[in-house]
Every structure is written in C-alpha cells, then in structure tokens.
Amino acid sequence: MSRTYLDWNATAPLRDEARSAMIAAMDAIGNPSSVHAEGRKALAIVERARVQIKAAFGVGSGDVVFTSGATEGAGLVLNAGGVVCAASEHDAVHAWCDAQLPVDSDGRVDVSAPDTSALQAANSETGILQNGFETIALCDAVQAFGKVPFAFEWSGAKAALISAHKIGGPKGIGAVVLQSGHEVPTLVKGGGQEQGRRSGTENVIGIAGFGAAAEAAQRDLDNGLWQEVQILRDALEARLADEAPDSIIVGQDASRLPNTSCIAVPGWKGETQVMQMDLAGYAISAGSACSSGKVKQSRVLKAMGFDDTTASSAIRVSIGPSTTRDEVMGFADAWLAQYRKFKARAA
C-alpha cells in the first residue's frame, strides 16, 4: 500500500540540499575547535551554516547558537526561571514557565509583560499565528520559520528558537538566536564552544544540513510555494466542511500557518482517527495523545475554551510544498468514509 505523509509539523521530509551538504560534511575529519587545517575546514562548515541561517531568519547583528534542538534551546534561554507563558505553548517551553498568560477563543495570547514572557510565533497544533514580539523574552519560531515571513531583527524578541527538522533539515540540531548583547545562563558547561554559551563539540554534519535547509526554505518562501500550499489546505477544509458539517476547523477565522488544519468532530477520538488513517495509508497526528494507557486532552484546545469531548477529538493535518492535490483529496476520501461510519454508529 502506498503511503501519504501529512504530518509536516511533526517533521518535514529531508531536503535534497540538506542531504548533499551533510554527505559533503562527512568528509571533514577535523574538530572545529582544532587550529590545524583539518579543524579549520570543519569550522568553516559550521560558520558557513551560521551565515546561511542568519540570512534566512533575518538575524542581522544577533548571534546564532547551535544546540541539539529547540528543546535544549528552550532550556538554555529559560533555565534561569522567571518567565511566564500560556497553556497553549509547546511542551518544550511550557515545562520551564509558569502558565499564566490568558488565551482567547481564537487562540491568541494576551501578553501583558513581554519582558518576562515566552510566546510562540505559530502554534504547532492549530497553526494559529501570534504577533507582538517586541521585547519578548523568548519567541518560539520553530513552526513559523520557513513557512511565513519572519525576521528576527524586526521582531524585537530578545531570543528565539528554531529547529532544522521542521524545515527539511536533519533531526537533532537546532539553534537559539540571541539579540546582540543579550546573554543567557550557560546550561551545558565545558570547553566553551558556541561563544561559551553551549559547550560540546559541534555537530558539524547536522549543522551543515541545517544551513542548507534554511537557505532552501527561504528560497521556497520567496518563490511563493507556501501560498500554493495554502490553496490546497483551504480546498481540503472546504470539502470537509461541506461533507462533514459538524466538523470544527479550529482557528478557521484566525491568521494561521498556510499548511495546518486542526479538525475536531466531537466524540470521535483523535487517536482513533489517527489509527484509522494510518491503516488507510495516511500519516497524520492527533490533538490528543496517549501516554501510559491514559488519554490526554489537548492542552491547546482546552486553553482556547473547548470542552473535554472536543479537546480529545482533534486531529492535525499538516502538508508541505511537495504535497499534491490528489494526496489531499485522497485523504479527504478516506477520512470522510470513516466519518460516515462514525456517524452511523452514533445514530
């Protein structure tokens, strides 16, 4: 059976540009901290990627600090404590914060004290976009980077998180972006790599892939590929709304990422839908998760005011530039077939 991947917000397929850059970097045998020619060659790969990422993310005079991913990056920025966030934030940020910021029914967060707040640029589950990052302590730009126009320099944020595998780079590499002059307490101590902010020998291969992916992602955005993605996403939502009138498109009237649909049919468990679609050949994710045999409701949807039943009945469909109309409509066929069975059983 053929498979269709519709879970780009979880991780994007590896780009050819990233794969090629990583293969080339495998031949650089030196340690970037070594002063000999081999070390300088490895360091040049790291610094080239840093330049590529700064250009793609609009960093300007700020600094890019490589980490193992955005989760480690969140710990680096937030480990000193004293930062608040909303219950709709990603677990990597939410785990470090006091969840105090209110969320309205459209998924927008009310930030009253930006200097001590963390805020997502885009929610990974609903795709809802935020704004107002001036002087914000931390902007989680992981989902927004490469999908919508965003420049760190004009955002005004003190720090931001980005991750390679969300833009078609390798897993296990990310970065913290810091405003020039803004310092954070070191989380990983040792040899003083990454300007003393994150010790440990750099992941040269992963960094090379990250840089190449960032450059390619910016090119796709400039060329309008994500506008085409939005047309497909809107076509999917229009069909589901027409043929499943009791389905809820979360954040439909809000500004969202161009590729993300969060769909809920109250009473039809999200994890059940994920398994049904997996058997039909479609990879999607659920707004609710199963852990140790216990169903967890979506914290994001609960924060937006949805009831328990709806919060455990959501799925996320996230697509990308290589997704085709046939794939999207094929998913709609499979999902609607299961929807009709669910409605018949519930009748």
Backbone hydrogen bonds in HBPLUS format (Angstrom, degrees):
<---DONOR---> <-ACCEPTOR-->    atom                        ^
c    i                          cat <-CA-CA->   ^        H-A-AA   ^      H-
h    n   atom  resd res      DA  || num        DHA   H-A  angle D-A-AA Bond
n    s   type  num  typ     dist DA aas  dist angle  dist       angle   num
A0004-THR N   A0281-GLY O   2.78 MM 277  6.12 149.1  1.88 160.8 171.4     1
A0283-ALA N   A0004-THR O   2.94 MM 279  6.29 165.2  1.96 165.4 169.1     2
A0006-LEU N   A0283-ALA O   2.89 MM 277  5.35 144.2  2.02 138.6 150.0     3
A0318-SER N   A0006-LEU O   3.05 MM 312  5.26 165.3  2.07 129.9 127.8     4
A0010-ALA N   A0007-ASP O   3.07 MM   3  5.61 145.5  2.20 111.2 120.8     5
A0011-THR N   A0007-ASP O   3.41 MM   4  6.84 160.9  2.45 150.0 154.1     6
A0008-TRP N   A0318-SER O   3.06 MM 310  5.19 169.2  2.07 125.4 123.7     7
A0012-ALA N   A0165-HIS O   2.90 MM 153  6.00 165.7  1.92 160.9 165.3     8
A0015-ARG N   A0168-GLY O   2.81 MM 153  4.96 171.6  1.82 139.6 136.7     9
A0019-ARG N   A0015-ARG O   3.00 MM   4  6.31 162.4  2.03 151.7 156.6    10
A0020-SER N   A0016-ASP O   2.95 MM   4  6.14 165.7  1.97 153.8 157.1    11
A0021-ALA N   A0017-GLU O   3.09 MM   4  6.23 158.7  2.14 141.7 147.6    12
A0022-MET N   A0018-ALA O   2.94 MM   4  6.12 153.2  2.01 149.8 157.0    13
A0023-ILE N   A0019-ARG O   2.97 MM   4  6.21 160.0  2.01 152.5 157.6    14
A0024-ALA N   A0020-SER O   3.05 MM   4  6.25 161.2  2.08 147.9 152.9    15
A0025-ALA N   A0021-ALA O   3.02 MM   4  6.16 149.7  2.11 138.5 147.0    16
A0026-MET N   A0022-MET O   3.10 MM   4  6.34 129.7  2.37 141.5 153.4    17
A0026-MET N   A0023-ILE O   3.24 MM   3  5.29 139.6  2.42  96.5 107.5    18
A0027-ASP N   A0024-ALA O   3.25 MM   3  5.91 159.5  2.30 113.4 118.8    19
A0028-ALA N   A0025-ALA O   3.03 MM   3  5.36 164.0  2.06 111.9 117.0    20
A0034-SER N   A0031-ASN O   2.86 MM   3  5.40 163.9  1.89 123.6 129.1    21
A0039-GLY N   A0036-HIS O   3.06 MM   3  5.31 115.9  2.49 102.9 118.1    22
A0040-ARG N   A0036-HIS O   2.88 MM   4  6.19 158.1  1.93 157.0 164.3    23
A0041-LYS N   A0037-ALA O   2.94 MM   4  6.17 145.5  2.07 144.3 153.2    24
A0042-ALA N   A0038-GLU O   3.20 MM   4  6.50 157.7  2.25 144.9 149.7    25
A0043-LEU N   A0039-GLY O   2.89 MM   4  6.16 159.4  1.93 150.9 157.3    26
A0044-ALA N   A0040-ARG O   2.88 MM   4  6.03 146.1  2.00 140.3 149.1    27
A0045-ILE N   A0041-LYS O   3.25 MM   4  6.60 145.3  2.38 141.4 149.2    28
A0045-ILE N   A0042-ALA O   3.16 MM   3  5.25 124.1  2.49  96.2 109.7    29
A0046-VAL N   A0042-ALA O   3.22 MM   4  6.61 157.1  2.28 148.0 153.4    30
A0047-GLU N   A0043-LEU O   2.89 MM   4  6.17 165.4  1.92 156.3 159.9    31
A0048-ARG N   A0044-ALA O   2.89 MM   4  5.96 148.6  1.99 141.9 150.3    32
A0049-ALA N   A0045-ILE O   3.14 MM   4  6.34 161.1  2.18 145.9 150.5    33
A0050-ARG N   A0046-VAL O   3.00 MM   4  6.29 148.9  2.10 143.7 153.1    34
A0051-VAL N   A0047-GLU O   3.05 MM   4  6.29 152.4  2.13 142.7 148.8    35
A0052-GLN N   A0048-ARG O   2.96 MM   4  6.29 158.1  2.01 150.1 156.4    36
A0053-ILE N   A0049-ALA O   2.92 MM   4  6.14 161.1  1.96 153.6 157.5    37
A0054-LYS N   A0050-ARG O   2.95 MM   4  6.11 159.0  1.99 145.2 151.5    38
A0055-ALA N   A0051-VAL O   3.00 MM   4  6.17 155.4  2.06 148.4 154.5    39
A0056-ALA N   A0052-GLN O   3.02 MM   4  6.24 160.5  2.06 146.8 152.1    40
A0057-PHE N   A0053-ILE O   2.89 MM   4  5.91 155.5  1.95 152.3 158.1    41
A0059-VAL N   A0054-LYS O   2.92 MM   5  4.76 167.4  1.94 140.4 144.5    42
A0152-PHE N   A0057-PHE O   2.84 MM  95  6.12 169.6  1.85 163.3 160.6    43
A0153-GLU N   A0058-GLY O   2.75 MM  95  5.76 156.1  1.81 160.1 162.7    44
A0062-GLY N   A0059-VAL O   3.22 MM   3  5.45 169.0  2.23 127.2 127.3    45
A0063-ASP N   A0178-LEU O   2.85 MM 115  5.13 156.8  1.91 146.6 153.8    46
A0178-LEU N   A0063-ASP O   2.84 MM 115  5.13 159.3  1.88 147.1 154.2    47
A0065-VAL N   A0176-VAL O   2.81 MM 111  5.13 168.0  1.82 158.7 162.6    48
A0176-VAL N   A0065-VAL O   2.87 MM 111  5.13 157.2  1.92 147.4 152.7    49
A0067-THR N   A0174-GLY O   2.94 MM 107  5.17 169.2  1.95 126.1 127.9    50
A0174-GLY N   A0067-THR O   3.08 MM 107  5.17 165.8  2.10 128.7 128.2    51
A0073-GLY N   A0069-GLY O   3.07 MM   4  6.29 156.2  2.13 143.4 151.0    52
A0074-ALA N   A0070-ALA O   2.81 MM   4  6.05 148.1  1.92 146.8 153.2    53
A0075-GLY N   A0071-THR O   3.24 MM   4  6.57 154.2  2.31 143.0 149.3    54
A0076-LEU N   A0072-GLU O   2.92 MM   4  6.26 150.6  2.00 150.5 159.3    55
A0077-VAL N   A0073-GLY O   3.08 MM   4  6.36 158.5  2.13 152.2 156.2    56
A0078-LEU N   A0074-ALA O   2.88 MM   4  5.86 157.2  1.94 148.8 155.9    57
A0079-ASN N   A0075-GLY O   2.91 MM   4  5.15 128.1  2.18 141.4 143.8    58
A0081-GLY N   A0078-LEU O   2.94 MM   3  5.62 162.0  1.98 122.8 128.6    59
A0098-ASP N   A0083-VAL O   3.39 MM  15  6.79 154.2  2.46 142.8 148.6    60
A0084-VAL N   A0116-THR O   2.81 MM  32  6.25 162.3  1.84 157.2 157.9    61
A0118-ALA N   A0084-VAL O   2.88 MM  34  6.27 148.8  1.98 160.4 168.6    62
A0085-CYS N   A0098-ASP O   3.12 MM  13  6.27 154.4  2.19 139.0 141.3    63
A0100-GLN N   A0085-CYS O   2.83 MM  15  5.94 124.4  2.14 155.3 171.2    64
A0101-LEU N   A0085-CYS O   3.15 MM  16  5.41 166.3  2.17 118.7 120.0    65
A0089-GLU N   A0086-ALA O   3.21 MM   3  5.76 168.4  2.23 118.1 119.3    66
A0093-VAL N   A0090-HIS O   3.00 MM   3  5.58 139.4  2.16 116.4 126.2    67
A0094-HIS N   A0090-HIS O   2.77 MM   4  5.87 179.3  1.77 163.5 163.7    68
A0095-ALA N   A0091-ASP O   2.94 MM   4  5.67 157.1  2.00 144.0 146.4    69
A0096-TRP N   A0093-VAL O   3.01 MM   3  5.65 154.2  2.07 119.0 126.1    70
A0097-CYS N   A0094-HIS O   3.18 MM   3  5.18 152.5  2.26 103.1 111.3    71
A0100-GLN N   A0098-ASP O   2.96 MM   2  5.81 111.7  2.44 116.2  99.7    72
A0110-ASP N   A0102-PRO O   3.06 MM   8  5.67 163.8  2.09 155.8 160.3    73
A0104-ASP N   A0108-ARG O   2.93 MM   4  5.48 163.4  1.96 152.4 156.4    74
A0107-GLY N   A0104-ASP O   2.91 MM   3  5.31 160.7  1.95 117.8 120.9    75
A0116-THR N   A0113-ALA O   3.10 MM   3  5.93 158.6  2.14 126.3 131.5    76
A0117-SER N   A0114-PRO O   3.12 MM   3  4.91 162.4  2.15 116.5 112.3    77
A0137-ALA N   A0114-PRO O   3.08 MM  23  6.50 131.4  2.33 169.7 155.9    78
A0137-ALA N   A0117-SER O   3.03 MM  20  5.40 125.2  2.34 145.4 159.7    79
A0138-LEU N   A0117-SER O   3.36 MM  21  6.76 147.0  2.48 144.8 144.1    80
A0119-LEU N   A0138-LEU O   2.94 MM  19  6.38 156.8  2.00 160.7 167.3    81
A0140-ASP N   A0119-LEU O   2.97 MM  21  6.11 156.1  2.03 130.8 138.6    82
A0121-ALA N   A0140-ASP O   2.91 MM  19  5.90 168.6  1.92 143.7 141.1    83
A0130-GLN N   A0121-ALA O   2.95 MM   9  5.16 159.7  2.00 135.7 138.3    84
A0123-ASN N   A0128-ILE O   2.97 MM   5  5.35 156.5  2.03 140.4 147.1    85
A0127-GLY N   A0123-ASN O   2.79 MM   4  4.81 138.5  1.97 128.8 140.1    86
A0257-LEU N   A0127-GLY O   2.63 MM 130  4.81 137.9  1.81 124.9 139.0    87
A0129-LEU N   A0255-SER O   2.81 MM 126  5.58 169.2  1.82 145.7 145.6    88
A0136-ILE N   A0133-PHE O   3.00 MM   3  5.12 168.5  2.01 124.0 124.7    89
A0135-THR N   A0156-GLY O   2.98 MM  21  5.41 151.5  2.06 114.7 116.4    90
A0158-LYS N   A0136-ILE O   2.91 MM  22  6.06 177.0  1.92 171.7 170.9    91
A0139-CYS N   A0159-ALA O   2.85 MM  20  6.21 156.2  1.91 142.2 149.4    92
A0161-LEU N   A0139-CYS O   3.00 MM  22  6.52 143.4  2.13 153.4 158.8    93
A0141-ALA N   A0161-LEU O   3.09 MM  20  5.51 135.3  2.30 135.7 146.7    94
A0145-PHE N   A0141-ALA O   2.93 MM   4  5.71 163.2  1.96 156.7 158.3    95
A0147-LYS N   A0144-ALA O   2.99 MM   3  5.45 162.8  2.02 131.9 137.0    96
A0148-VAL N   A0144-ALA O   3.21 MM   4  5.73 159.2  2.26 163.4 159.1    97
A0155-SER N   A0151-ALA O   3.09 MM   4  6.23 130.7  2.35 145.9 160.0    98
A0155-SER N   A0152-PHE O   3.15 MM   3  5.04 135.5  2.35  94.6 107.4    99
A0179-GLN N   A0158-LYS O   2.93 MM  21  5.15 164.1  1.96 148.7 145.5   100
A0160-ALA N   A0177-VAL O   2.85 MM  17  5.04 139.6  2.01 139.9 149.4   101
A0177-VAL N   A0160-ALA O   2.86 MM  17  5.04 164.9  1.88 144.8 149.3   102
A0162-ILE N   A0175-ALA O   3.10 MM  13  5.47 156.3  2.16 158.4 159.8   103
A0175-ALA N   A0162-ILE O   3.01 MM  13  5.47 158.1  2.06 148.6 145.7   104
A0164-ALA N   A0173-ILE O   3.09 MM   9  5.89 169.0  2.10 152.1 154.8   105
A0167-ILE N   A0164-ALA O   3.05 MM   3  5.70 161.9  2.08 120.4 126.1   106
A0169-GLY N   A0164-ALA O   2.89 MM   5  4.56 149.9  1.98 137.6 131.0   107
A0182-HIS N   A0179-GLN O   2.91 MM   3  5.33 164.8  1.93 135.7 138.4   108
A0199-SER N   A0188-VAL O   3.02 MM  11  5.55 168.9  2.04 146.7 143.5   109
A0196-GLY N   A0192-GLY O   3.01 MM   4  3.97 128.9  2.28 116.3 118.4   110
A0196-GLY N   A0193-GLN O   3.11 MM   3  5.21 130.7  2.36  97.9 111.3   111
A0198-ARG N   A0193-GLN O   3.42 MM   5  5.88 157.1  2.48 147.3 147.9   112
A0197-ARG N   A0194-GLU O   2.98 MM   3  5.60 166.9  2.00 120.2 124.0   113
A0204-VAL N   A0202-GLU O   2.98 MM   2  5.49 122.5  2.32 107.8  91.5   114
A0207-ILE N   A0203-ASN O   2.81 MM   4  5.95 161.8  1.85 161.1 167.4   115
A0208-ALA N   A0204-VAL O   2.95 MM   4  6.09 155.5  2.01 146.1 152.1   116
A0209-GLY N   A0205-ILE O   3.16 MM   4  6.47 157.1  2.21 147.0 152.6   117
A0210-PHE N   A0206-GLY O   2.90 MM   4  6.14 150.4  1.98 146.9 155.7   118
A0211-GLY N   A0207-ILE O   2.96 MM   4  6.22 165.5  1.98 155.7 157.7   119
A0212-ALA N   A0208-ALA O   3.16 MM   4  6.37 165.1  2.18 148.0 151.8   120
A0213-ALA N   A0209-GLY O   2.93 MM   4  6.03 156.0  1.98 145.2 152.3   121
A0214-ALA N   A0210-PHE O   2.90 MM   4  6.09 157.1  1.95 152.7 158.8   122
A0215-GLU N   A0211-GLY O   3.11 MM   4  6.35 162.1  2.14 149.7 153.7   123
A0216-ALA N   A0212-ALA O   3.07 MM   4  6.27 160.6  2.11 146.5 151.8   124
A0217-ALA N   A0213-ALA O   2.78 MM   4  5.90 154.7  1.84 149.7 157.3   125
A0218-GLN N   A0214-ALA O   3.06 MM   4  6.23 158.5  2.10 148.3 152.8   126
A0219-ARG N   A0215-GLU O   3.19 MM   4  6.41 150.1  2.28 139.1 147.3   127
A0220-ASP N   A0216-ALA O   2.97 MM   4  6.29 156.2  2.03 149.9 155.7   128
A0221-LEU N   A0217-ALA O   3.02 MM   4  6.28 158.1  2.07 147.4 153.2   129
A0222-ASP N   A0218-GLN O   2.90 MM   4  6.11 162.9  1.93 149.8 154.3   130
A0223-ASN N   A0219-ARG O   2.95 MM   4  6.10 142.8  2.09 143.7 153.8   131
A0225-LEU N   A0220-ASP O   3.13 MM   5  5.51 159.5  2.17 161.3 157.0   132
A0224-GLY N   A0221-LEU O   3.18 MM   3  5.35 163.8  2.21 107.7 111.7   133
A0227-GLN N   A0224-GLY O   3.19 MM   3  5.34 137.7  2.37 100.5 112.0   134
A0229-VAL N   A0225-LEU O   3.11 MM   4  6.48 145.2  2.24 138.1 148.1   135
A0230-GLN N   A0226-TRP O   3.04 MM   4  6.24 151.9  2.13 137.5 143.7   136
A0231-ILE N   A0227-GLN O   3.24 MM   4  6.57 147.0  2.36 139.5 147.3   137
A0232-LEU N   A0228-GLU O   3.29 MM   4  6.67 154.7  2.36 146.2 151.5   138
A0233-ARG N   A0229-VAL O   2.92 MM   4  6.26 162.9  1.95 154.9 160.1   139
A0234-ASP N   A0230-GLN O   2.85 MM   4  6.01 165.5  1.87 154.0 157.2   140
A0235-ALA N   A0231-ILE O   3.03 MM   4  6.21 147.9  2.14 140.0 148.8   141
A0236-LEU N   A0232-LEU O   2.99 MM   4  6.29 155.9  2.05 152.8 158.8   142
A0237-GLU N   A0233-ARG O   3.02 MM   4  6.33 165.5  2.04 153.3 156.7   143
A0238-ALA N   A0234-ASP O   2.91 MM   4  6.05 155.0  1.98 145.7 152.5   144
A0239-ARG N   A0235-ALA O   3.09 MM   4  6.27 156.8  2.15 144.5 150.1   145
A0240-LEU N   A0236-LEU O   3.02 MM   4  6.30 166.8  2.04 156.7 160.1   146
A0241-ALA N   A0237-GLU O   2.91 MM   4  5.99 160.3  1.95 147.7 153.6   147
A0242-ASP N   A0238-ALA O   3.05 MM   4  6.15 145.0  2.17 138.5 147.5   148
A0243-GLU N   A0239-ARG O   2.96 MM   4  6.17 159.8  2.01 155.3 159.8   149
A0244-ALA N   A0240-LEU O   2.68 MM   4  5.31 138.4  1.85 144.7 153.0   150
A0247-SER N   A0244-ALA O   2.90 MM   3  5.60 164.8  1.92 129.6 132.3   151
A0248-ILE N   A0264-ALA O   2.73 MM  16  5.03 158.1  1.77 149.7 157.4   152
A0264-ALA N   A0248-ILE O   2.90 MM  16  5.03 155.5  1.96 141.3 149.3   153
A0252-GLN N   A0249-ILE O   3.28 MM   3  5.47 146.5  2.40 135.1 128.0   154
A0250-VAL N   A0262-CYS O   2.85 MM  12  5.39 155.8  1.90 161.2 165.1   155
A0254-ALA N   A0251-GLY O   2.95 MM   3  5.07 160.2  1.99 111.5 117.9   156
A0319-ILE N   A0259-ASN O   3.12 MM  60  5.19 155.9  2.18 135.3 140.3   157
A0261-SER N   A0317-VAL O   2.90 MM  56  5.18 154.0  1.97 151.0 159.0   158
A0317-VAL N   A0261-SER O   2.84 MM  56  5.18 164.6  1.86 155.3 160.4   159
A0263-ILE N   A0315-ILE O   2.88 MM  52  5.36 150.3  1.97 149.4 157.8   160
A0315-ILE N   A0263-ILE O   2.80 MM  52  5.36 151.9  1.88 148.6 157.3   161
A0268-TRP N   A0265-VAL O   2.95 MM   3  5.68 167.8  1.96 153.4 156.6   162
A0273-GLN N   A0269-LYS O   3.11 MM   4  6.49 156.9  2.17 151.2 157.0   163
A0270-GLY N   A0312-SER O   2.98 MM  42  6.02 170.2  1.99 138.2 137.2   164
A0274-VAL N   A0270-GLY O   3.00 MM   4  6.33 155.6  2.06 150.3 157.3   165
A0275-MET N   A0271-GLU O   3.11 MM   4  6.30 159.4  2.16 142.4 146.8   166
A0276-GLN N   A0272-THR O   2.93 MM   4  6.17 160.6  1.97 152.0 157.8   167
A0277-MET N   A0273-GLN O   2.86 MM   4  6.03 162.0  1.89 153.1 157.6   168
A0278-ASP N   A0274-VAL O   2.89 MM   4  6.01 147.9  2.00 142.6 152.1   169
A0279-LEU N   A0275-MET O   3.02 MM   4  6.23 159.4  2.06 148.5 152.7   170
A0280-ALA N   A0276-GLN O   3.13 MM   4  6.37 135.4  2.34 133.5 145.7   171
A0282-TYR N   A0277-MET O   2.75 MM   5  5.14 168.7  1.76 147.1 144.3   172
A0281-GLY N   A0278-ASP O   3.01 MM   3  5.05 154.5  2.07 101.2 109.4   173
A0285-SER N   A0316-ARG O   3.25 MM  31  5.29 171.9  2.26 153.3 154.5   174
A0316-ARG N   A0285-SER O   2.78 MM  31  5.29 166.8  1.79 140.9 142.4   175
A0287-GLY N   A0314-ALA O   2.67 MM  27  4.68 173.8  1.67 122.8 123.4   176
A0296-LYS N   A0289-ALA O   2.87 MM   7  5.40 165.3  1.89 169.5 174.1   177
A0291-SER N   A0294-LYS O   3.07 MM   3  5.36 170.6  2.08 146.5 145.3   178
A0294-LYS N   A0291-SER O   2.93 MM   3  5.36 165.2  1.96 117.2 121.9   179
A0298-SER N   A0311-ALA O   3.04 MM  13  5.17 168.1  2.05 124.4 128.1   180
A0302-LYS N   A0298-SER O   3.03 MM   4  6.22 157.1  2.08 147.3 154.3   181
A0303-ALA N   A0299-ARG O   3.01 MM   4  6.09 153.3  2.08 138.9 145.7   182
A0304-MET N   A0300-VAL O   3.16 MM   4  6.47 135.8  2.36 138.9 150.8   183
A0304-MET N   A0301-LEU O   3.14 MM   3  4.98 127.3  2.43  90.6 104.5   184
A0306-PHE N   A0301-LEU O   3.03 MM   5  5.55 158.8  2.08 157.0 150.3   185
A0305-GLY N   A0302-LYS O   2.99 MM   3  5.16 157.6  2.04 105.4 112.5   186
A0311-ALA N   A0307-ASP O   2.89 MM   4  6.03 162.5  1.92 157.7 163.7   187
A0312-SER N   A0308-ASP O   3.18 MM   4  6.33 129.4  2.45 141.6 151.7   188
A0313-SER N   A0310-THR O   2.98 MM   3  4.99 163.4  2.00 110.1 113.9   189
A0323-THR N   A0320-GLY O   2.99 MM   3  5.43 160.2  2.03 117.5 124.0   190
A0328-VAL N   A0324-THR O   3.09 MM   4  6.44 160.2  2.14 149.5 154.4   191
A0329-MET N   A0325-ARG O   2.86 MM   4  6.04 170.1  1.87 158.9 161.4   192
A0330-GLY N   A0326-ASP O   2.81 MM   4  5.78 141.9  1.95 136.6 147.8   193
A0331-PHE N   A0327-GLU O   2.95 MM   4  6.19 152.6  2.02 143.9 150.6   194
A0332-ALA N   A0328-VAL O   3.00 MM   4  6.33 155.9  2.06 142.7 149.7   195
A0333-ASP N   A0329-MET O   2.92 MM   4  6.18 154.1  1.99 144.0 150.0   196
A0334-ALA N   A0330-GLY O   3.07 MM   4  6.36 164.1  2.09 149.6 152.9   197
A0335-TRP N   A0331-PHE O   2.79 MM   4  5.98 168.6  1.80 163.2 166.5   198
A0336-LEU N   A0332-ALA O   2.89 MM   4  5.87 165.4  1.91 148.9 153.5   199
A0337-ALA N   A0333-ASP O   3.02 MM   4  6.16 147.7  2.13 142.6 151.3   200
A0338-GLN N   A0334-ALA O   3.24 MM   4  6.53 156.2  2.30 144.9 150.0   201
A0339-TYR N   A0335-TRP O   2.81 MM   4  6.06 149.4  1.90 147.1 157.5   202
A0340-ARG N   A0336-LEU O   2.95 MM   4  6.12 158.6  2.00 147.5 150.9   203
A0341-LYS N   A0337-ALA O   3.33 MM   4  6.58 150.5  2.42 136.9 144.3   204
A0342-PHE N   A0338-GLN O   2.91 MM   4  6.21 157.1  1.97 149.8 156.1   205
A0343-LYS N   A0339-TYR O   2.90 MM   4  6.21 161.1  1.94 154.4 159.1   206
A0344-ALA N   A0340-ARG O   2.95 MM   4  6.10 150.7  2.04 141.5 149.7   207
A0345-ARG N   A0341-LYS O   2.96 MM   4  6.23 156.2  2.02 150.0 155.8   208
A0346-ALA N   A0342-PHE O   2.97 MM   4  6.16 148.3  2.07 145.5 154.8   209
A0347-ALA N   A0343-LYS O   3.03 MM   4  6.07 123.1  2.37 137.2 150.0   210
A0347-ALA N   A0344-ALA O   3.36 MM   3  5.22 143.4  2.50  92.6 102.6   211
